[in-house]
Amino acid sequence: MHALRIVDEGVSLLQISKLEFPLDPIYVKRLLAIKRGEVNFTEVRDELDKKLVMLKELELTTKLPAATPELKQEFESWLVKELRKYYEIKPF
């Protein structure tokens, strides 16, 4: 269930550059049915395999920027700044 949800989130990010929350109630019902074992394992595995192939194909055509070391550093700096604000931590 979690693997399928994460792959679907990856597909969404690569297709439309965003994640949508809250999740659609019909989608949530399906995920919960998978979690409870109400969906055949082979069906879930096959769906996951297909979506993984789709994810790899979308990686080649996405409009999202490449994860360069500079972009990672920029993100980490932003994250630290935001966490410091949230937790009211003063700079050193």
C-alpha positions as CSV (number, residue, x, y, z in Angstrom):
1,M,0.0,0.0,0.0
2,H,2.7,2.5,1.0
3,A,4.9,1.6,-2.0
4,L,1.9,2.2,-4.4
5,R,1.1,5.5,-2.7
6,I,4.7,6.7,-2.9
7,V,5.1,5.7,-6.5
8,D,1.8,7.5,-7.3
9,E,3.1,10.6,-5.6
10,G,6.3,10.4,-7.7
11,V,4.2,10.1,-10.8
12,S,2.1,13.1,-9.8
13,L,5.3,15.2,-9.1
14,L,6.8,14.3,-12.4
15,Q,3.6,14.9,-14.4
16,I,2.1,18.0,-12.8
17,S,4.9,19.2,-10.5
18,K,2.8,19.0,-7.3
19,L,1.3,16.7,-4.8
20,E,-2.4,16.9,-4.1
21,F,-3.8,16.6,-0.5
22,P,-6.1,15.5,0.8
23,L,-6.1,12.3,-1.2
24,D,-9.2,11.4,-3.2
25,P,-11.6,9.4,-1.0
26,I,-12.0,6.7,-3.6
27,Y,-8.2,6.3,-3.8
28,V,-7.9,6.1,0.0
29,K,-10.6,3.3,0.0
30,R,-8.5,1.4,-2.5
31,L,-5.3,1.9,-0.5
32,L,-7.0,0.7,2.6
33,A,-8.4,-2.3,0.8
34,I,-4.9,-3.2,-0.2
35,K,-3.6,-2.7,3.3
36,R,-6.3,-5.0,4.7
37,G,-5.4,-7.7,2.1
38,E,-8.7,-7.4,0.2
39,V,-6.9,-6.9,-3.1
40,N,-5.1,-9.8,-4.8
41,F,-1.3,-9.5,-4.2
42,T,-0.6,-10.3,-7.9
43,E,-2.9,-7.4,-9.0
44,V,-1.1,-5.0,-6.6
45,R,2.3,-6.1,-7.7
46,D,1.5,-5.8,-11.4
47,E,0.0,-2.3,-10.9
48,L,3.1,-1.3,-8.9
49,D,5.4,-2.7,-11.7
50,K,3.5,-0.7,-14.4
51,K,3.7,2.5,-12.4
52,L,7.4,2.0,-11.7
53,V,8.0,1.8,-15.4
54,M,5.9,4.9,-15.9
55,L,7.9,6.7,-13.2
56,K,11.2,5.9,-14.8
57,E,9.9,7.1,-18.2
58,L,8.6,10.4,-16.6
59,E,12.0,11.0,-15.0
60,L,13.4,11.4,-18.6
61,T,10.9,14.0,-19.6
62,T,10.1,15.9,-16.4
63,K,10.3,19.7,-16.3
64,L,11.5,19.6,-12.8
65,P,15.1,20.8,-12.3
66,A,17.8,18.3,-11.9
67,A,18.9,17.4,-8.4
68,T,22.3,19.1,-8.6
69,P,24.6,19.5,-5.6
70,E,23.8,23.3,-5.8
71,L,20.1,22.7,-5.7
72,K,20.4,20.3,-2.8
73,Q,22.5,22.8,-0.9
74,E,20.0,25.6,-1.6
75,F,17.2,23.4,-0.4
76,E,19.1,22.4,2.8
77,S,19.8,26.1,3.6
78,W,16.1,26.9,3.1
79,L,15.0,24.0,5.3
80,V,17.3,24.9,8.1
81,K,16.1,28.5,8.0
82,E,12.5,27.5,8.1
83,L,13.0,25.0,10.9
84,R,14.9,27.7,12.9
85,K,11.9,30.0,12.4
86,Y,9.4,27.3,13.3
87,Y,11.2,26.2,16.5
88,E,12.3,29.7,17.3
89,I,15.9,28.8,17.3
90,K,18.3,31.7,17.2
91,P,21.3,31.6,14.8
92,F,24.7,30.8,16.4
